[in-house]
Structures are given as structure tokens and as C-alpha cells.
Amino acid sequence: MQFLGAACGSALGGYLAQHWGRTSLLTMNLGLLVVWLLAAWGMRGYDASSMRSYPLPPLDGRRAAGLRERLHALPGVREVKLQAGARMAYLKVDARAFDEQDVLKLIAGES
């Protein structure tokens, strides 16, 4: 979409400048700026979440469920997926409130 906007925008800008002058080009750009600002007014902010993965020691079902609950209770952790067969933990975290050392300590305590 960005390429399409750049291609069409430059063609339209050249046409306006050639046939109606630079003032019409400036007026069109200001109008598009106002439209963009109105559209962007209700946009949400950037989501600072990221995915992290950690190797796990061998776990049975009960220990895996307990670890999942304790990981999910940590500050900044939004989502926890454990794959006991693959011995991996996948966490979706908020990078602003997440402390990786807490996760490492929790996993180490399960071994």
C-alpha cells in the first residue's frame, strides 16, 4: 500500500503542479494532512509485547501446570504456552514491565 500511495501521490502531485501550480499542490497536501490526522486520532499506541522462548527441564503434567500458573503471574507476562514434549516455554511479554531474571529463576527452581 505504501508503494501504491507513493506512485499515485507523485503522479497526482506532478499533474497538479503542472496544470494548476504549486499553490494547488500545497492546498491538496494540507487537505490530505487534515484527513490523515482525523483518521489517526483514534489509533491505539504501539504494543510493546514480544515473544520469548526458554528451554525447560523434563516436567510431568502437574509440575507443568504449576509452572504455567507461576509464569503467568509474573509482572509483564501476558501469555504462557508450555510444550512439555519439546521442553520449551513460550511467553508473550510486555517489554516495559518484564524481568527475564524472574523467569529464569522460576524455571531453574523446577529442575
N, C-alpha and C positions, 0 to 999 in steps of 0.2 A: 504494500500500500504506500510506503514511503517513496519508492521509486516512481510509482504511478503519479503521486502528488507532485514530485519534483519535475517530472516530464510535462505533465499538463500545466502545472503552475508556471513553468518557464515559457511554455508556448503561449499561454494566455497573457502573461506579463509582456512578452515581446509584441504580441498583437496590440495590446492596449497602448503601449508606449509608442508604437509606430503610427497608429491611427488616431489616437486621442491625446497623446502627450504624456509627459511624466506625471502631471497632476492627477490624471485619471488612474494611473498605476498606483500612486500613493494612496488615493482615496479607496481603491479596491483593497489594497493591503491593510489599511486601517479597518475597513469593514470586516475583512476576514479575521483580523486580530480580535475584534469585539465578539464575533461569532465563536471563535475558539475559547476566549475567556469565559463566555457564558456556558459553553459545553464543559469546560474544565472545572467550573465552580463546584460541582457536586462530586468530583472524583475523590476516591479514597487515597490515603497515603500509601507509600511503599510498604510492603510486607517484608519485614526483616527476618523471616524464617528461613532456615536452611536444613538440609538433611545431613545427618551424621551417622556413621556406622561404626560398630565396635565388635570385636571378637568376644565370644562368650566361652566360659568353661562348660564342660558337659553338665546339663541340667535335666532333672526329671520334671514332670508336669507341674507338681506342686511348687517346686522351687522356681520354675519359670514364671508361674502366675504371680508369686510373691515378688520376684524381681521386677516384673512388668508394673505392678502396682507401685512399688517404691520408686522406680524410674519416673513414672508418670506424675508422681507427687513432687518431684524436684522443681524448683523455680525455673521457668523458661522452657520447660519441656511441654510441647503441645500434643505430641502423638508418639506412641511407642509400638513397634512391631518386633516381636521376637521370632526368630526362626531357629528353634532348638535343634532341628536336624542339621542345619547349616552352621549352627553355633554362631549366629550373628544377631546383633541388636541394631535396629534402625530407628533413629529418633528424629522427629521433626522438632526443631527448637527455635525459639526466639533468641537471636544472637545478642540482643541487648540485655537479657536477664539470665542468660545461661552460663553456668560454670562447669566446664568439662571435667574438672577435678572431682566434682561430686559424683559424676557418672563413673569415672574410673575407680573411685573408692568403693562405690556400691558394687560394681562388677567384681572387683578383687575380693570383696568380702564374701562373695557367693562361691568362690572356688574351694 
